[in-house]
Amino acid sequence: MAANILVSAAALIRYGARDGGPAASSGWEHIIDTHFDDATMKQLYPNSKMR
């Protein structure tokens, strides 16, 4: 369960940072961007708000 929380938090952080932010610079950011793209995040978290 802890791993699920960490992955979800990382995906939400990258989801917010991708919108007009810098491109992924580290390995974990590339992995998150590949597996949790914007379409997937909108489906998983429809009520999340972008900054």
N, C-alpha and C positions, 0 to 999 in steps of 0.2 A: 504494500500500500504506500509506503514511503517513496518507493521508486516512481510510482504512478504520480504522486504529488509533485515530485521534482521535475519529471518530464512535462507535466501539464503546466507548471509554473514557467519552465524554460520556453515552452511553446508560446505561452501568452506574452512573455517578455519580448520574444523575437517578433511576434505578430505586431506588437505596438511599435517596435523599433524599425521594422521593415517599411512602414508607411512614411516615406519621405526621409528616412534616416540613412545612415551609411550602409553600404553593402556588407554582407557577412565577411568577417575577417578571420575568424578562428574556425577550427574544425567542427566544434559542436554547433556553431551557428549554421554551417553548411548542412549538417545532418538535420537539424531542426527545420531549416528552410526546405529541404528536399521532402521530408516526410510530413510536414505540417504546413503546407502552402496556404495561401489566403482562402482559397475555396474550401479546403478542409476545415480551417479554423472557423469560417463562417457557419459551416454545418455543425461543428461540435459545440461552438459557443455563440449562438445567435444573438445573445443579449450583451456580449462584450462590446465595449466602446473603445474606439481608437482615440488617442490623444490628439 
